[in-house]
């Protein structure tokens, strides 16, 4: 190697290995302040998330962690009874109607089996005057309305009683799940229980509305019957006031004629 190149190489190596004594420290107050504020905010956020996590863990604990859920069970709940008995001599003349009360009767056969049939004589009604026909057909219509209401109410009662046994089993199963003390059930399982309870409640409200509708129908029939009775009473009173002179004259004439023509046997 040439002497000039050797000298150049030694100079470069010396400069590269020599320590640097001319370092300058740069301080920016704005950057330092920003970094300090960022660090404080991140620390607050971390602490807040830690508290939220702890609160959610406490909220996620089931009530069974603190108390026995079995105390919320209701013992001796009333069962749905039926009227059908094994003894054939018991309710011998009303077994069809009792079957309708147990299972429902959409056709109304059970009601017709225990009610007095109304005679239907169109020819006889056709011989009456319009006023007499109206006076007779109005009570007959009341009987038809009462029969229809009775059939509807009997069917609703039977369906409610028949479906009530299945609903009771569903309620008992839901009660067992709700009072289950297992700690392994997730929030989804708890929400499913709530949904099941809401569904059972909606079904029971529907049955309650059906029963109330049947009661309202019965009250409507009773109201119509009372109105017809009052109307017939007032009509008889008004007729007696209107025709009292003619009736009295006919009564006097008939009584006088009877006295004149009466002879000792």
C-alpha positions as CSV (number, residue, x, y, z in Angstrom):
1,X,0.0,0.0,0.0
2,X,1.2,3.4,-0.8
3,X,2.4,5.7,2.1
4,X,-0.3,8.4,1.1
5,X,-3.2,6.0,1.3
6,X,-2.0,4.5,4.5
7,X,-1.9,8.0,6.1
8,X,-5.4,8.8,4.9
9,X,-6.8,5.5,6.3
10,X,-5.2,6.1,9.7
11,X,-6.7,9.6,9.8
12,X,-10.2,8.3,9.1
13,X,-10.0,5.6,11.7
14,X,-8.8,8.0,14.3
15,X,-11.7,10.4,13.7
16,X,-14.2,7.6,13.8
17,X,-13.0,6.2,17.1
18,X,-12.5,9.5,18.9
19,X,-15.3,10.5,21.4
20,X,-17.7,13.3,20.6
21,X,-17.4,16.2,23.0
22,X,-19.7,18.7,21.2
23,X,-23.3,17.2,22.0
24,X,-26.2,19.7,22.3
25,X,-29.3,19.1,24.5
26,X,-32.6,20.6,22.9
27,X,-35.5,21.4,25.4
28,X,-39.0,22.3,23.9
29,X,-41.5,23.4,26.6
30,X,-44.5,22.9,24.4
31,X,-43.6,19.3,23.5
32,X,-42.9,18.5,27.2
33,X,-46.2,20.0,28.3
34,X,-48.1,18.1,25.7
35,X,-46.5,14.8,26.6
36,X,-47.1,15.4,30.3
37,X,-50.9,16.1,29.7
38,X,-51.2,13.0,27.4
39,X,-49.6,10.8,30.1
40,X,-52.0,12.2,32.8
41,X,-55.0,11.6,30.6
42,X,-54.0,8.1,29.7
43,X,-53.4,7.4,33.4
44,X,-57.0,8.6,34.2
45,X,-58.4,6.5,31.4
46,X,-56.7,3.4,32.6
47,X,-58.0,4.0,36.1
48,X,-61.5,4.6,34.8
49,X,-61.5,1.4,32.8
50,X,-60.2,-0.6,35.7
51,X,-63.1,0.8,37.9
52,X,-65.7,0.0,35.1
53,X,-64.4,-3.5,34.8
54,X,-64.7,-4.1,38.5
55,X,-68.2,-2.7,38.5
56,X,-69.3,-4.9,35.6
57,X,-67.9,-7.9,37.4
58,X,-69.9,-7.0,40.5
59,X,-73.0,-6.5,38.4
60,X,-72.5,-9.8,36.6
61,X,-72.6,-11.7,39.9
62,X,-75.9,-13.7,40.3
63,X,-78.1,-13.2,43.2
64,X,-77.3,-16.8,44.3
65,X,-73.9,-15.5,45.4
66,X,-75.6,-13.7,48.2
67,X,-78.8,-15.6,49.1
68,X,-80.6,-18.8,48.5
69,X,-83.0,-18.5,45.6
70,X,-85.1,-21.4,46.8
71,X,-87.0,-19.0,49.1
72,X,-88.7,-17.5,46.1
73,X,-90.5,-20.8,45.3
74,X,-94.2,-20.9,45.9
75,X,-95.3,-24.2,47.4
76,X,-98.8,-25.6,47.0
77,X,-99.8,-23.7,43.9
78,X,-103.4,-24.4,43.0
79,X,-103.8,-27.0,40.3
80,X,-106.2,-26.9,37.4
81,X,-109.1,-29.3,38.3
82,X,-111.4,-31.0,35.9
83,X,-115.1,-32.0,36.3
84,X,-114.7,-35.4,34.6
85,X,-114.8,-38.2,37.2
86,X,-114.5,-41.9,36.8
87,X,-117.9,-42.6,38.4
88,X,-120.4,-42.7,35.5
89,X,-123.4,-42.0,37.9
90,X,-121.9,-38.7,39.0
91,X,-123.2,-35.9,36.8
92,X,-124.9,-38.5,34.7
93,X,-127.2,-36.0,32.9
94,X,-124.6,-33.3,32.3
95,X,-121.4,-35.2,31.3
96,X,-121.4,-33.5,27.9
97,X,-121.5,-30.1,29.5
98,X,-118.8,-31.0,32.0
99,X,-116.6,-32.2,29.1
100,X,-117.2,-28.8,27.4
101,X,-116.1,-27.1,30.6
102,X,-113.0,-29.3,30.7
103,X,-111.8,-29.2,27.1
104,X,-113.8,-26.6,25.3
105,X,-116.7,-27.0,22.9
106,X,-116.7,-24.9,19.7
107,X,-119.8,-26.5,18.3
108,X,-121.9,-25.9,21.4
109,X,-123.1,-29.5,21.7
110,X,-122.5,-29.6,25.4
111,X,-124.7,-26.6,26.0
112,X,-127.5,-27.9,23.8
113,X,-127.5,-31.1,25.7
114,X,-128.5,-29.4,29.0
115,X,-130.7,-26.6,27.8
116,X,-134.4,-26.6,26.8
117,X,-134.9,-26.3,23.1
118,X,-137.0,-23.4,21.7
119,X,-139.9,-24.4,19.4
120,X,-139.6,-23.0,15.9
121,X,-143.0,-22.5,14.3
122,X,-142.7,-20.2,11.3
123,X,-146.3,-21.0,10.2
124,X,-147.7,-20.0,13.6
125,X,-145.7,-16.8,13.7
126,X,-146.9,-16.0,10.2
127,X,-150.5,-15.9,11.3
128,X,-149.8,-13.3,13.9
129,X,-150.1,-9.5,13.4
130,X,-146.9,-7.6,13.0
131,X,-147.2,-6.1,16.5
132,X,-147.9,-9.5,18.1
133,X,-145.1,-11.1,16.1
134,X,-142.6,-8.4,17.3
135,X,-143.8,-8.9,20.9
136,X,-143.1,-12.7,20.6
137,X,-139.9,-12.7,18.5
138,X,-138.1,-10.2,20.8
139,X,-138.0,-12.5,23.8
140,X,-137.1,-15.4,21.4
141,X,-134.1,-13.4,20.2
142,X,-133.1,-12.8,23.8
143,X,-133.0,-16.5,24.3
144,X,-130.9,-17.0,21.2
145,X,-128.4,-14.4,22.3
146,X,-128.3,-15.9,25.8
147,X,-127.6,-19.4,24.2
148,X,-124.8,-18.0,22.0
149,X,-123.2,-16.2,25.0
150,X,-123.4,-19.4,27.1
151,X,-121.8,-21.5,24.3
152,X,-119.0,-18.9,23.9
153,X,-118.3,-18.6,27.6
154,X,-118.4,-22.4,28.1
155,X,-115.9,-22.9,25.3
156,X,-113.6,-20.2,26.5
157,X,-113.7,-21.6,30.1
158,X,-112.9,-25.1,28.8
159,X,-110.0,-23.9,26.7
160,X,-108.6,-21.9,29.5
161,X,-108.8,-24.9,31.9
162,X,-107.4,-27.3,29.3
163,X,-104.5,-25.0,28.4
164,X,-103.9,-24.0,32.0
165,X,-102.4,-27.3,32.9
166,X,-99.8,-27.0,30.2
167,X,-99.1,-23.4,31.3
168,X,-98.8,-24.6,34.9
169,X,-96.1,-27.0,33.8
170,X,-94.3,-24.3,31.9
171,X,-94.4,-22.0,35.0
172,X,-93.1,-24.7,37.2
173,X,-90.2,-25.3,34.8
174,X,-89.5,-21.6,34.6
175,X,-89.6,-21.4,38.4
176,X,-87.0,-24.2,38.7
177,X,-84.7,-22.4,36.2
178,X,-85.0,-19.0,37.9
179,X,-84.3,-20.4,41.4
180,X,-81.4,-22.4,40.1
181,X,-78.4,-21.5,42.2
182,X,-75.8,-22.3,39.6
183,X,-73.1,-19.7,39.1
184,X,-72.1,-20.8,35.7
185,X,-75.1,-19.3,33.9
186,X,-74.4,-16.4,31.6
187,X,-76.2,-13.2,31.1
188,X,-77.8,-14.7,28.0
189,X,-79.4,-17.5,30.1
190,X,-80.8,-14.9,32.5
191,X,-82.3,-12.9,29.6
192,X,-83.8,-16.1,28.2
193,X,-85.5,-16.7,31.5
194,X,-86.9,-13.1,31.4
195,X,-88.2,-13.7,27.9
196,X,-89.9,-16.9,29.0
197,X,-91.5,-15.1,31.9
198,X,-92.8,-12.3,29.6
199,X,-94.2,-14.9,27.2
200,X,-96.1,-16.8,30.0
201,X,-97.4,-13.5,31.3
202,X,-98.7,-12.5,27.8
203,X,-100.5,-15.8,27.5
204,X,-102.1,-15.4,30.9
205,X,-103.2,-11.8,30.1
206,X,-104.8,-13.1,26.9
207,X,-106.7,-15.8,28.8
208,X,-107.8,-13.2,31.4
209,X,-109.1,-10.9,28.6
210,X,-111.1,-13.8,27.2
211,X,-112.7,-14.6,30.5
212,X,-113.5,-10.9,31.1
213,X,-115.1,-10.7,27.6
214,X,-117.3,-13.7,28.5
215,X,-118.4,-12.0,31.7
216,X,-119.2,-8.8,29.8
217,X,-121.3,-10.8,27.3
218,X,-123.2,-12.3,30.2
219,X,-123.8,-8.9,31.7
220,X,-125.0,-7.6,28.3
221,X,-127.5,-10.4,28.0
222,X,-128.8,-9.8,31.5
223,X,-129.1,-6.1,30.7
224,X,-131.1,-6.8,27.6
225,X,-133.4,-9.2,29.5
226,X,-134.0,-6.6,32.2
227,X,-134.7,-4.0,29.6
228,X,-137.2,-6.2,27.8
229,X,-138.9,-7.0,31.2
230,X,-139.2,-3.3,32.0
231,X,-140.5,-2.5,28.5
232,X,-143.2,-5.2,28.7
233,X,-144.3,-4.0,32.1
234,X,-144.6,-0.4,31.0
235,X,-146.4,-1.4,27.8
236,X,-149.0,-3.3,29.9
237,X,-149.4,-0.3,32.1
238,X,-149.8,2.1,29.2
239,X,-152.3,-0.2,27.5
240,X,-154.4,-0.4,30.7
241,X,-154.4,3.4,30.9
242,X,-155.3,3.8,27.3
243,X,-158.1,1.2,27.1
244,X,-159.4,1.5,30.6
245,X,-162.7,3.0,29.6
246,X,-163.5,0.4,27.0
247,X,-162.4,-2.4,29.3
248,X,-164.5,-1.1,32.2
249,X,-167.5,-0.7,30.0
250,X,-167.1,-4.2,28.6
251,X,-166.6,-5.6,32.1
252,X,-169.8,-3.8,33.4
253,X,-171.8,-5.0,30.3
254,X,-170.6,-8.5,30.7
255,X,-171.2,-8.6,34.4
256,X,-174.7,-7.1,34.0
257,X,-175.6,-9.6,31.2
258,X,-174.4,-12.4,33.4
259,X,-176.5,-11.2,36.3
260,X,-179.6,-10.9,34.1
261,X,-179.3,-14.3,32.5
262,X,-178.2,-16.2,35.5
263,X,-180.7,-18.8,36.8
264,X,-180.7,-21.2,39.7
265,X,-179.7,-24.6,38.4
